[in-house]
């Protein structure tokens, strides 16, 4: 993969607000900069979506509205990905 190849990173979340700061800060400090980060939120009730939108505006957020599970969440994220490679 060349350094210009975009990588899409898809994160599936359900009430995982307590883990998002560490996860997203880690992705923000990666040396490979040609990435997009997609968060698929599975109907969280812990403020995850508002938190990400407020503090990590560079993350693309898609809300499923309900907990559709991991596999369908991955499919939702993949359908919005623009990278040559997708990491789940």
C-alpha angles and dihedrals in degrees: 000000000000120000089252094059111112117229122203116212113199119198120190113207136187114168090328096133091130091062100042098081093056094041097048095041088054091052091047091058097050114126091221100080103181094092139117120203120212122190116197109196116206100207099296119188097191099083094261095139096048090046094053093044091050101044105022105038090161090069116093108228125202120182119207092190092222136042101274092171133246100291097049089042088056090050091051091051093046091052089060097041121113099184128110087232130032125210120195 
